[in-house]
C-alpha cells in the first residue's frame, strides 16, 4: 500500500481490476481530464445538465458493464454487479464532482427493485435499456412524505387487464430522462386493504409528465406525475410485503455509494487546498508553516484516511454476505452517516485553511463546499441512520460469534446475494465477530490503546447504568449513545483494513488521536442530555481522554501531507 492510498488520477492504482474494468475506469478519468477544470467549473456554475457525461457513459457502455448482474448479461463476461469496482467508479465520479456521481448513484437505486424482481421481462427490458446507454431512477419519495414509504399517495387502480397509476413523485434523480424508473406506490384494494407495489415506468411514455427540476443545479432532481399511466403484468416488479422489502434492500445496496462519493470529493479538495496553501506566502513564509494550518491539514488527512479504510473494508463484508452473515447491514448505515459527515469535516478543515480562495468560481473546493452537505441528507438524515445503527448495539458489544475470516474482496465476481437479501427484518438478531481483537492487535499504538479504554467505558455504561425504558424511548439520548457506539465499530474496521494493507503506524496512531477526541466530545454530549442519570454522567466523564501527543509522529505525518502539494492538479 502507498503511504497515502489516496486516489490520484495522474497515477491511479487500478492493478487489482481486470483489463476491461481498468479500461473503463481510465477512460472515465481521461474524459474528465481532457474536458478540463475550466469546463468542469463553468458547467457547474451555469447549472448545465450533464448530458455530455451521460453521452460518454452510454458510448463506452460504462453503466451497462458495471450495473448489469451476470445473470442478465446475455453472456457478456465484462458485465457483472461487482461492489468493488462500483465503489471505485463512485469514488472517481465524486472526485470530479457530486453532479457526476449523482446520475450513476440514482441509476443504481433505480435498478435495485428490478434486479430483485422475478419478472424476467422487466429484467430483460432494463438490461437492454442499459446497453443502449439508458439510466435509471428510483421513484420512491413524495413531496409531502419524503421517503416515508408507509404513506405513499401514488395509487394503482384496477382497470380490467391491468392498472392505471396516478400520482406524483418528488426528489427523483434522473427522473427527466430515465428509461428504467422503479416506481413505488400502492394498489387500491377492492375487496381488501391496499397493498404496496413496485412497477416499471419509462420517462418517455406520454402518460409520464416531468413537472420540473426542484433543485438549482446541474443535477436533474425531478418532480414527475403519472396520469392514468398503464401498468400491465410485465411492468409489475413486486407487490405486498415484497415491495416493502425491495425498497429497503435497494437502499442497502445503493446508498452504500454515498461514502465513496464523499471520499472522492474530500480527496480532490485536499489536493487543491494543500497545493494552494503550501505555495502561498504570508508574512514572509509559506502558509503551511503556521502550526494551526499544519494541525488542520494533518487532521483532514487522518480523517480522510479513516474514511477510506473503513469503507474499503466494508466492501469485503458486502461481497462476502449471505443469509447467515449479514454484518454488512450495520456497516452500511455507518458509511451513509459517519463517512459522509467525515467528508463534511475534511472539506470544512481545508476550506478553513484556504479561506477566501475557496470561494473562487474556478476552484473545485467552491463546488465541494456547496455540495458536500447533501451527502448525509441523501438518505434519511444522520438521525435516521443512527437510530438504525442502535438496533445492532447489544449483539455487537455483548454477544460475539465466531465467523471465518473475511478476506479482501477485489475479485472479478458477481455479488448476486445483494439481490436476494430476503425480507428486511430481524436486524437485532444479526451477530458479529468479536470487536476486541482488532484493537488488541494494535494496542502498541498509544492512541489506539487510549481509545480502547474509552470503548471499555461505553461497555461499562451499558452494563452498569443501562438506559431505562424512558431513556430507550428518548431519541435524543439514544442518538448521543449511538454516536459513541458508532465510533467503536468505525475504529474496528479501520484497524482491520490497516492490518490487511500495511498502513504505517504513524498514520493510524494520528488517526486514533482524532478518534479519541471525537469520543470525548460525544461523551460530553451524552453527559449533558437532560435524561442522563448520575451514574451515566459519571461514566461519561470517566471516558474523557486527551490524545497521546507525539511531536515526532505528527511531524512525520505532516511531511506526508506536505508532499501532496503538487501531487495532483486537474488539467486546465
Backbone torsions as a table, in degrees:
resi	resn	phi	psi	omega
1	UNK	NA	141.6	177.9
2	UNK	-70.4	168.2	-179.3
3	UNK	-60.2	-35.5	-175.5
4	UNK	-104.3	-35.7	-175.4
5	UNK	60.0	20.1	177.9
6	UNK	-87.8	146.3	175.2
7	UNK	-61.0	128.4	173.0
8	UNK	-131.5	106.6	-177.0
9	UNK	-59.5	-18.7	176.2
10	UNK	-68.6	-29.9	-178.9
11	UNK	-149.4	67.1	-177.2
12	UNK	-70.0	137.3	179.1
13	UNK	-88.4	95.5	-177.2
14	UNK	-111.9	15.4	-172.0
15	UNK	-64.0	-25.2	-176.3
16	UNK	-73.6	-9.8	-175.2
17	UNK	-100.7	161.1	176.9
18	UNK	-71.6	165.1	-173.5
19	UNK	-57.5	-42.9	-178.0
20	UNK	-69.3	-37.3	175.9
21	UNK	-63.7	-44.5	177.4
22	UNK	-59.1	-41.9	-178.8
23	UNK	-62.6	-45.2	-177.4
24	UNK	-68.0	-41.2	178.0
25	UNK	-65.3	-42.9	179.1
26	UNK	-66.6	-38.1	178.1
27	UNK	-62.4	-36.9	178.2
28	UNK	-65.5	-46.4	176.3
29	UNK	-58.8	-46.8	-177.0
30	UNK	-62.6	-36.4	179.5
31	UNK	-62.6	-45.7	179.5
32	UNK	-67.0	-42.8	-176.5
33	UNK	-68.6	-36.9	178.7
34	UNK	-71.6	-29.9	176.3
35	UNK	-69.4	-41.0	171.1
36	UNK	91.8	161.1	-175.5
37	UNK	-68.7	-38.5	-179.2
38	UNK	-60.8	-46.1	179.3
39	UNK	-66.0	-37.1	178.9
40	UNK	-60.3	-49.3	-175.7
41	UNK	-74.2	-36.2	178.8
42	UNK	-64.2	-44.0	179.0
43	UNK	-63.5	-36.4	179.3
44	UNK	-61.9	-53.3	-174.7
45	UNK	-71.9	-22.4	177.2
46	UNK	-86.1	-1.6	-177.5
47	UNK	56.4	40.5	-177.6
48	UNK	-80.6	122.7	-179.5
49	UNK	-58.1	142.9	-171.7
50	UNK	-83.5	44.7	-178.7
51	UNK	-61.0	-35.1	-179.2
52	UNK	-65.9	-35.6	177.2
53	UNK	-68.3	-43.3	179.4
54	UNK	-64.2	-34.5	176.4
55	UNK	-65.0	-43.4	176.5
56	UNK	-60.8	-47.8	-177.7
57	UNK	-61.9	-39.5	179.0
58	UNK	-67.7	-42.5	-179.8
59	UNK	-62.5	-39.6	-178.9
60	UNK	-81.0	-13.2	-174.2
61	UNK	69.8	30.9	-173.2
62	UNK	-64.9	-55.3	-177.2
63	UNK	-68.2	-35.6	179.7
64	UNK	-62.4	-42.1	-179.4
65	UNK	-68.1	-43.5	-172.7
66	UNK	-82.8	-23.2	-168.6
67	UNK	-120.7	12.6	174.4
68	UNK	-105.2	116.7	177.1
69	UNK	-60.1	152.9	-178.6
70	UNK	-56.4	-35.7	-178.1
71	UNK	-64.6	-20.7	-178.0
72	UNK	-112.3	15.4	-172.2
73	UNK	-89.1	-2.8	-176.5
74	UNK	54.9	34.0	175.9
75	UNK	84.5	4.7	178.6
76	UNK	-73.2	115.2	-175.0
77	UNK	-69.3	-13.3	-178.5
78	UNK	-93.4	-3.1	179.1
79	UNK	-102.3	126.7	176.5
80	UNK	-167.4	163.5	174.5
81	UNK	-100.0	98.0	-171.8
82	UNK	-121.0	104.4	-173.5
83	UNK	-58.1	-33.2	-178.7
84	UNK	-63.0	-47.4	-177.9
85	UNK	-80.8	-26.3	172.2
86	UNK	-61.1	-42.6	178.5
87	UNK	-63.7	-40.7	179.6
88	UNK	-62.8	-41.9	178.5
89	UNK	-67.9	-40.7	178.3
90	UNK	-60.2	-38.7	179.0
91	UNK	-67.1	-42.4	178.6
92	UNK	-63.1	-44.5	-179.9
93	UNK	-64.9	-41.1	175.7
94	UNK	-62.6	-35.1	179.0
95	UNK	-57.8	-34.3	-179.6
96	UNK	-96.7	-4.3	172.8
97	UNK	138.4	143.5	-179.3
98	UNK	-57.8	-30.0	-176.3
99	UNK	-70.0	-13.9	177.7
100	UNK	-102.9	-28.6	172.1
101	UNK	-66.5	-36.4	-170.4
102	UNK	-62.6	-48.9	-179.3
103	UNK	-64.5	-29.9	173.8
104	UNK	-67.3	-46.1	-178.1
105	UNK	-60.4	-46.3	-176.6
106	UNK	-75.9	-20.9	170.7
107	UNK	-67.2	-41.6	175.1
108	UNK	-55.5	-47.0	-178.1
109	UNK	-66.3	-42.3	-179.4
110	UNK	-62.6	-31.8	-179.4
111	UNK	-81.3	-20.5	-175.9
112	UNK	-52.6	-54.1	-179.5
113	UNK	-64.8	-28.9	179.9
114	UNK	-69.8	-49.0	-177.3
115	UNK	-69.9	-18.7	174.3
116	UNK	-83.8	-11.0	-173.2
117	UNK	-84.3	150.5	172.8
118	UNK	-88.3	6.3	-179.0
119	UNK	-81.2	98.9	-174.8
120	UNK	-63.8	-35.9	-179.5
121	UNK	-65.2	-41.7	179.4
122	UNK	-66.8	-40.1	179.1
123	UNK	-63.3	-43.3	179.3
124	UNK	-63.6	-40.5	179.1
125	UNK	-62.3	-43.0	179.5
126	UNK	-66.6	-41.8	179.4
127	UNK	-63.0	-40.1	178.7
128	UNK	-68.4	-37.4	177.8
129	UNK	-63.8	-42.0	176.3
130	UNK	-62.0	-42.7	-176.7
131	UNK	-63.0	-26.5	178.3
132	UNK	-95.2	13.3	176.2
133	UNK	93.6	11.4	-178.8
134	UNK	-75.3	162.7	177.7
135	UNK	-122.8	172.7	-177.8
136	UNK	-118.5	165.8	176.4
137	UNK	-145.4	150.1	-175.0
138	UNK	-111.9	97.7	-175.0
139	UNK	-86.0	70.2	-176.6
140	UNK	-106.5	-53.4	-169.3
141	UNK	-73.2	155.8	176.7
142	UNK	-133.0	157.3	-173.0
143	UNK	-60.0	-44.8	-174.7
144	UNK	-86.1	-18.2	-173.4
145	UNK	-119.8	-7.3	-174.9
146	UNK	59.4	-133.3	-179.2
147	UNK	-94.8	20.1	177.7
148	UNK	-74.7	93.0	-172.8
149	UNK	-73.9	-8.0	175.3
150	UNK	-72.8	-16.3	-167.9
151	UNK	-121.0	28.6	-176.2
152	UNK	-63.7	134.0	178.1
153	UNK	-102.0	-0.3	176.1
154	UNK	-82.9	122.6	-168.4
155	UNK	-122.6	137.5	171.9
156	UNK	-102.4	126.7	-179.5
157	UNK	-112.7	128.9	178.6
158	UNK	-57.3	139.2	179.1
159	UNK	-130.5	20.2	177.4
160	UNK	112.6	-70.4	-179.9
161	UNK	-108.3	17.3	-179.8
162	UNK	171.6	-137.2	-177.3
163	UNK	-141.4	163.2	169.6
164	UNK	-120.2	126.6	-178.1
165	UNK	-99.0	133.6	176.9
166	UNK	-137.1	134.4	178.5
167	UNK	149.4	178.4	-174.3
168	UNK	-125.3	142.9	173.2
169	UNK	-119.5	153.7	-169.5
170	UNK	-140.7	153.3	-178.6
171	UNK	65.2	37.9	-171.6
172	UNK	-106.2	99.1	176.3
173	UNK	-61.8	140.5	-176.6
174	UNK	66.0	9.0	-176.9
175	UNK	-64.9	-13.2	178.5
176	UNK	-86.0	-18.5	-169.7
177	UNK	-140.5	-0.3	-174.2
178	UNK	-74.8	133.1	173.8
179	UNK	-85.5	-16.9	177.4
180	UNK	-121.0	101.7	179.1
181	UNK	-116.3	112.1	176.3
182	UNK	-85.8	112.5	-173.3
183	UNK	-108.8	131.1	178.2
184	UNK	-100.5	136.5	176.2
185	UNK	-161.7	-154.9	176.6
186	UNK	-139.1	142.7	176.7
187	UNK	-86.1	124.6	-178.2
188	UNK	-65.3	125.0	-179.5
189	UNK	-74.2	137.9	176.0
190	UNK	-97.5	-53.5	-179.8
191	UNK	-111.5	13.2	-178.5
192	UNK	-163.8	-169.1	-178.1
193	UNK	-71.2	158.8	172.9
194	UNK	-62.4	157.6	175.1
195	UNK	-134.1	150.0	179.0
196	UNK	-65.4	155.4	178.0
197	UNK	-152.4	145.0	165.5
198	UNK	-117.3	132.4	177.2
199	UNK	-137.0	163.4	-175.2
200	UNK	-93.2	126.6	175.6
201	UNK	-128.4	165.3	-177.0
202	UNK	-132.5	127.0	-176.7
203	UNK	-65.2	-15.0	179.9
204	UNK	-88.9	-3.6	179.5
205	UNK	-69.5	140.1	-177.5
206	UNK	-63.4	-20.9	178.8
207	UNK	-91.9	5.4	176.2
208	UNK	-103.7	117.8	-174.3
209	UNK	-117.4	118.5	174.5
210	UNK	-80.7	120.3	-176.4
211	UNK	-83.0	-52.1	-177.7
212	UNK	-173.2	166.9	167.6
213	UNK	-89.6	123.0	-172.5
214	UNK	-89.6	-1.1	-179.6
215	UNK	-124.2	146.8	175.5
216	UNK	-84.8	85.6	-168.2
217	UNK	-160.9	167.7	167.0
218	UNK	-63.2	-32.8	-179.3
219	UNK	-65.4	143.1	172.0
220	UNK	-105.3	103.1	179.2
221	UNK	-106.3	101.0	-162.7
222	UNK	-88.8	150.9	154.2
223	UNK	-102.9	124.2	175.2
224	UNK	-128.8	156.5	-176.3
225	UNK	-129.0	133.4	173.4
226	UNK	-102.1	129.1	179.7
227	UNK	-123.7	107.9	-176.7
228	UNK	49.7	42.8	179.3
229	UNK	-71.1	124.0	-177.1
230	UNK	-74.9	128.8	178.5
231	UNK	-122.3	117.3	-178.5
232	UNK	-108.9	176.6	-177.2
233	UNK	-56.6	-38.0	-178.2
234	UNK	-70.8	-10.4	178.8
235	UNK	-96.4	-14.8	-176.0
236	UNK	-77.1	125.6	-179.8
237	UNK	-99.5	-45.6	-178.5
238	UNK	-151.5	148.4	172.6
239	UNK	-134.9	157.0	176.5
240	UNK	67.7	-145.4	-178.1
241	UNK	-60.9	-29.0	179.2
242	UNK	-62.5	-36.2	178.0
243	UNK	-66.8	-41.1	177.9
244	UNK	-60.7	-47.3	179.0
245	UNK	-63.8	-37.4	179.4
246	UNK	-61.4	-36.6	178.2
247	UNK	-64.0	-49.1	-178.1
248	UNK	-68.3	-40.0	-179.6
249	UNK	-68.4	-32.6	175.0
250	UNK	-63.0	-39.7	176.0
251	UNK	-62.8	-40.6	177.5
252	UNK	-59.0	-40.5	-178.6
253	UNK	-74.6	-51.5	-166.1
254	UNK	-84.8	-38.2	-175.0
255	UNK	-73.7	-9.4	173.5
256	UNK	-56.2	-30.2	-176.4
257	UNK	-72.4	-10.7	176.5
258	UNK	-55.6	-41.4	-175.2
259	UNK	-65.6	-38.4	-177.0
260	UNK	-74.2	-32.4	171.2
261	UNK	-60.7	-43.6	178.4
262	UNK	-65.3	-38.2	178.0
263	UNK	-62.4	-44.8	179.1
264	UNK	-61.5	-44.4	-179.9
265	UNK	-63.6	-43.5	-178.8
266	UNK	-67.1	-36.7	-179.3
267	UNK	-65.3	-48.3	179.2
268	UNK	-61.9	-40.8	179.6
269	UNK	-61.8	-40.7	179.9
270	UNK	-64.9	-45.3	177.9
271	UNK	-57.2	-48.0	-176.5
272	UNK	-64.5	-40.8	-176.5
273	UNK	-70.4	-44.4	-177.7
274	UNK	-68.5	-35.5	178.2
275	UNK	-65.6	-41.6	178.4
276	UNK	-67.0	-50.2	-173.1
277	UNK	-67.1	-39.5	-176.3
278	UNK	-71.1	-18.6	-179.7
279	UNK	-107.3	9.4	178.1
280	UNK	-105.6	130.0	-177.8
281	UNK	-105.9	126.2	173.7
282	UNK	-129.9	134.9	179.9
283	UNK	54.6	35.2	173.3
284	UNK	82.9	9.5	178.8
285	UNK	-150.3	157.6	179.8
286	UNK	-59.1	146.0	178.5
287	UNK	-55.2	-34.0	-177.1
288	UNK	-73.4	-0.5	173.0
289	UNK	-80.5	-15.6	-178.9
290	UNK	-76.2	131.0	-175.4
291	UNK	-57.9	-39.2	-177.3
292	UNK	-69.0	-30.1	177.7
293	UNK	-68.7	-44.1	177.8
294	UNK	-61.4	-41.4	-179.9
295	UNK	-61.6	-43.9	-178.8
296	UNK	-66.2	-39.7	178.3
297	UNK	-66.9	-42.0	179.9
298	UNK	-65.5	-40.7	177.5
299	UNK	-63.9	-42.9	179.3
300	UNK	-61.3	-43.6	-180.0
301	UNK	-65.1	-41.8	179.7
302	UNK	-63.9	-45.1	180.0
303	UNK	-63.8	-41.4	179.5
304	UNK	-64.5	-39.4	176.2
305	UNK	-61.2	-43.2	178.1
306	UNK	-62.6	-41.9	177.8
307	UNK	-56.7	-46.9	-175.4
308	UNK	-70.2	-42.0	-179.6
309	UNK	-63.6	-46.5	-179.7
310	UNK	-61.5	-47.9	-174.8
311	UNK	-66.6	-40.4	178.9
312	UNK	-64.3	-38.4	178.2
313	UNK	-70.1	-35.0	178.3
314	UNK	-61.2	-33.0	176.4
315	UNK	-53.4	-44.0	-177.0
316	UNK	-59.9	-39.5	-179.3
317	UNK	-72.9	-34.3	174.1
318	UNK	-61.0	-48.2	-171.8
319	UNK	-75.3	-21.2	-179.0
320	UNK	-99.3	6.5	-174.3
321	UNK	-71.3	153.7	172.2
322	UNK	-156.4	-178.0	-176.5
323	UNK	-62.8	-24.6	179.2
324	UNK	-92.1	-7.0	-178.1
325	UNK	-140.7	95.2	-178.9
326	UNK	-116.8	35.4	-179.8
327	UNK	-59.8	-25.9	-179.3
328	UNK	-58.9	-22.9	-178.4
329	UNK	-70.1	-16.6	168.5
330	UNK	-85.7	-44.7	-175.5
331	UNK	-66.8	-27.1	-179.4
332	UNK	-64.2	-52.8	178.8
333	UNK	-65.2	-24.1	176.1
334	UNK	-70.6	-38.3	175.2
335	UNK	-64.5	-38.7	-178.4
336	UNK	-68.3	-38.2	-175.2
337	UNK	-94.8	-57.2	-171.7
338	UNK	-72.9	-49.1	-176.0
339	UNK	-65.8	-38.1	-179.6
340	UNK	-70.9	-35.4	175.9
341	UNK	-71.6	-29.7	173.2
342	UNK	-65.0	-37.7	176.1
343	UNK	-60.9	-40.3	174.5
344	UNK	-57.4	-44.2	-177.9
345	UNK	-66.2	-42.2	-179.7
346	UNK	-61.5	-48.5	-178.8
347	UNK	-66.6	-35.5	175.6
348	UNK	-64.1	-40.4	179.7
349	UNK	-63.5	-48.4	-177.3
350	UNK	-72.3	-28.8	176.2
351	UNK	-67.2	-34.8	175.8
352	UNK	-61.0	-37.3	-178.1
353	UNK	-70.2	-49.3	-173.7
354	UNK	-80.4	-15.5	172.7
355	UNK	53.4	-119.9	-172.5
356	UNK	-60.0	-31.1	-179.2
357	UNK	-57.7	-32.6	-177.1
358	UNK	-72.6	-3.1	176.9
359	UNK	-101.5	-5.2	-175.8
360	UNK	-72.9	139.7	-171.6
361	UNK	-65.8	-23.4	-177.0
362	UNK	-94.3	14.9	178.1
363	UNK	-103.0	150.1	172.2
364	UNK	-67.8	-36.5	-174.7
365	UNK	-60.8	-35.8	178.1
366	UNK	-60.8	-38.4	176.7
367	UNK	-68.1	-47.5	-176.1
368	UNK	-62.9	-42.8	179.4
369	UNK	-59.6	-38.1	-177.4
370	UNK	-72.0	-31.9	-171.5
371	UNK	-100.1	-24.3	-167.6
372	UNK	-63.8	-29.8	-179.2
373	UNK	-65.4	-18.3	179.9
374	UNK	-71.6	-28.2	-172.8
375	UNK	-61.5	-49.8	179.7
376	UNK	-65.8	-16.8	-176.1
377	UNK	-98.1	-4.5	-178.8
378	UNK	-75.9	-10.7	177.2
379	UNK	-141.6	87.4	165.4
380	UNK	69.6	9.4	-179.5
381	UNK	67.0	163.1	179.9
382	UNK	-60.3	-41.4	-176.6
383	UNK	-61.3	-42.5	-179.8
384	UNK	-61.9	-43.3	-178.8
385	UNK	-70.0	-36.3	175.4
386	UNK	-62.9	-41.0	178.7
387	UNK	-62.7	-35.9	177.0
388	UNK	-68.2	-44.1	-179.8
389	UNK	-59.1	-35.8	-176.9
390	UNK	-59.9	-27.7	-179.2
391	UNK	-62.1	-24.3	-175.3
392	UNK	-92.5	-9.8	-168.8
393	UNK	-60.1	-49.7	-177.2
394	UNK	-60.4	-47.4	-177.5
395	UNK	-65.5	-38.2	-177.9
396	UNK	-66.5	-46.7	-173.0
397	UNK	-82.5	-29.9	-167.3
398	UNK	-121.1	-9.9	-175.6
399	UNK	-137.0	61.9	-179.1
400	UNK	-66.1	155.1	179.8
401	UNK	-132.4	147.2	177.6
402	UNK	-73.6	135.5	173.8
403	UNK	-134.5	151.7	170.5
404	UNK	-61.9	148.3	178.7
405	UNK	-57.7	139.9	177.6
406	UNK	-94.3	118.9	-177.2
407	UNK	-81.3	173.1	169.9
408	UNK	-65.8	128.6	-174.4
409	UNK	-115.1	82.9	173.1
410	UNK	-117.5	21.3	179.0
411	UNK	-73.2	154.0	-177.8
412	UNK	-83.7	75.2	-179.3
413	UNK	-133.9	166.2	-174.1
414	UNK	-93.6	130.4	-178.5
415	UNK	-90.9	65.4	-171.6
416	UNK	-69.8	-22.9	-178.9
417	UNK	-61.1	-29.8	-177.3
418	UNK	-60.0	-21.7	-179.4
419	UNK	-101.7	8.9	173.2
420	UNK	-139.3	47.9	-179.2
421	UNK	-69.0	-25.0	-178.3
422	UNK	87.0	-170.4	-177.7
423	UNK	-58.8	141.1	-177.6
424	UNK	-86.4	75.6	-179.8
425	UNK	-153.0	175.8	176.2
426	UNK	76.3	25.4	-176.0
427	UNK	-63.5	-37.7	-176.5
428	UNK	-68.3	-14.9	-179.2
429	UNK	-92.5	-6.2	179.6
430	UNK	-68.6	135.7	-178.2
431	UNK	-107.2	157.6	-175.1
432	UNK	-130.4	157.0	173.4
433	UNK	-73.5	160.3	-175.7
434	UNK	-63.1	127.5	-177.1
435	UNK	-79.3	-19.5	-170.7
436	UNK	-71.2	-36.2	-178.5
437	UNK	-59.2	-35.6	178.7
438	UNK	-59.8	-39.5	178.0
439	UNK	-72.8	-39.2	-180.0
440	UNK	-63.0	-36.7	-179.2
441	UNK	-66.8	-20.2	-179.9
442	UNK	-114.3	19.3	-175.2
443	UNK	-67.0	-14.5	177.4
444	UNK	-72.0	-12.7	177.8
445	UNK	-90.0	121.8	-171.5
446	UNK	-55.4	-40.9	-177.1
447	UNK	-78.9	-25.1	171.3
448	UNK	-66.5	-42.5	178.2
449	UNK	-61.8	-40.7	-179.8
450	UNK	-67.5	-41.3	178.0
451	UNK	-65.0	-36.3	178.0
452	UNK	-61.5	-37.9	174.9
453	UNK	-60.0	-43.3	-179.9
454	UNK	-63.7	-42.4	178.5
455	UNK	-60.8	-38.8	177.9
456	UNK	-61.8	-35.4	179.0
457	UNK	-70.5	-34.7	174.3
458	UNK	-59.9	-43.2	178.3
459	UNK	-61.8	-42.9	177.6
460	UNK	-61.1	-43.3	-178.9
461	UNK	-59.5	-44.0	-178.9
462	UNK	-69.2	-31.2	-178.7
463	UNK	-84.3	-39.8	-172.6
464	UNK	-97.5	-22.1	-179.4
465	UNK	-134.4	51.0	-174.4
466	UNK	-54.9	130.6	177.4
467	UNK	-55.4	133.6	-179.8
468	UNK	-80.1	-178.4	-174.4
469	UNK	-60.3	-40.3	-179.8
470	UNK	-66.2	-41.1	179.1
471	UNK	-67.2	-35.7	178.6
472	UNK	-66.7	-24.0	176.7
473	UNK	-90.5	-6.3	-178.3
474	UNK	-90.6	100.6	-174.8
475	UNK	-62.2	-35.8	-179.4
476	UNK	-63.1	-45.1	176.2
477	UNK	-64.8	-44.9	-176.9
478	UNK	-62.8	-36.9	179.5
479	UNK	-65.7	-38.8	178.7
480	UNK	-64.9	-41.7	179.0
481	UNK	-65.8	-41.4	-178.2
482	UNK	-68.5	-28.7	175.9
483	UNK	-60.6	-40.4	176.7
484	UNK	-64.3	-44.6	179.4
485	UNK	-61.9	-42.5	-179.9
486	UNK	-56.9	-40.7	-179.8
487	UNK	-62.3	-35.2	179.2
488	UNK	-66.3	-46.0	178.7
489	UNK	-64.6	-42.8	-179.9
490	UNK	-58.2	-47.4	179.8
491	UNK	-64.3	-36.3	-178.7
492	UNK	-61.4	-50.8	-177.9
493	UNK	-69.4	-31.9	173.4
494	UNK	-58.7	-46.1	-178.7
495	UNK	-68.1	-38.7	176.9
496	UNK	-60.0	-47.3	-178.2
497	UNK	-69.2	-36.3	177.9
498	UNK	-62.1	-40.7	179.0
499	UNK	-67.7	-38.9	-179.2
500	UNK	-68.1	-31.9	-171.5
501	UNK	-110.0	-4.7	175.1
502	UNK	75.5	39.5	176.8
503	UNK	-67.3	136.2	-178.8
504	UNK	-57.0	142.3	179.4
505	UNK	-56.6	-37.8	-179.6
506	UNK	-56.8	-43.5	-177.5
507	UNK	-66.6	-43.5	-178.8
508	UNK	-67.3	-40.8	179.5
509	UNK	-65.8	-38.2	177.3
510	UNK	-66.6	-38.9	177.0
511	UNK	-62.7	-43.5	-179.4
512	UNK	-72.4	-21.7	170.1
513	UNK	-60.1	-39.4	177.0
514	UNK	-67.6	-43.1	-178.8
515	UNK	-67.0	-32.8	175.0
516	UNK	-61.6	-43.3	177.8
517	UNK	-64.6	-42.1	-179.4
518	UNK	-63.0	-40.3	179.4
519	UNK	-64.4	-40.8	179.4
520	UNK	-63.4	-42.0	178.5
521	UNK	-63.6	-42.2	179.2
522	UNK	-66.9	-34.4	177.4
523	UNK	-66.5	-39.5	176.4
524	UNK	-62.4	-40.7	178.4
525	UNK	-61.1	-45.3	178.4
526	UNK	-61.9	-43.3	179.3
527	UNK	-55.7	-36.4	-174.7
528	UNK	-86.0	-2.0	-178.8
529	UNK	-66.5	139.1	-176.4
530	UNK	-55.4	-32.4	-174.8
531	UNK	-94.0	-0.1	-178.0
532	UNK	-67.3	139.9	-179.8
533	UNK	-85.9	169.3	179.0
534	UNK	-60.4	-41.8	-179.6
535	UNK	-66.0	-41.2	177.9
536	UNK	-64.6	-39.1	177.8
537	UNK	-64.6	-41.0	179.9
538	UNK	-61.4	-45.9	-179.1
539	UNK	-71.0	-35.0	176.9
540	UNK	-61.0	-43.9	178.7
541	UNK	-68.5	-32.3	178.5
542	UNK	-66.1	-20.0	-179.5
543	UNK	-84.3	-6.2	-178.5
544	UNK	-69.6	130.9	179.2
545	UNK	-139.5	146.9	167.9
546	UNK	-95.2	133.8	178.2
547	UNK	-58.7	151.1	175.8
548	UNK	-71.2	123.3	-177.1
549	UNK	-91.0	133.3	178.1
550	UNK	-143.7	99.9	-175.5
551	UNK	-61.6	-36.0	-179.1
552	UNK	-69.0	-40.9	176.1
553	UNK	-61.6	-45.9	-179.6
554	UNK	-58.8	-43.7	-178.5
555	UNK	-64.4	-38.9	178.3
556	UNK	-64.8	-41.8	178.0
557	UNK	-68.3	-40.4	177.0
558	UNK	-58.2	-39.6	178.8
559	UNK	-60.0	-40.0	176.6
560	UNK	-62.0	-42.7	-179.6
561	UNK	-67.9	-44.6	180.0
562	UNK	-57.6	-37.2	-177.5
563	UNK	-71.7	-7.1	173.0
564	UNK	-76.0	-14.3	177.3
565	UNK	-60.1	120.9	-179.3
566	UNK	79.8	-2.7	-179.1
567	UNK	-66.6	-29.6	176.7
568	UNK	-149.6	130.3	166.5
569	UNK	-137.9	134.3	-178.3
570	UNK	-66.6	144.2	176.0
571	UNK	-56.1	138.8	-175.5
572	UNK	-68.4	NA	NA
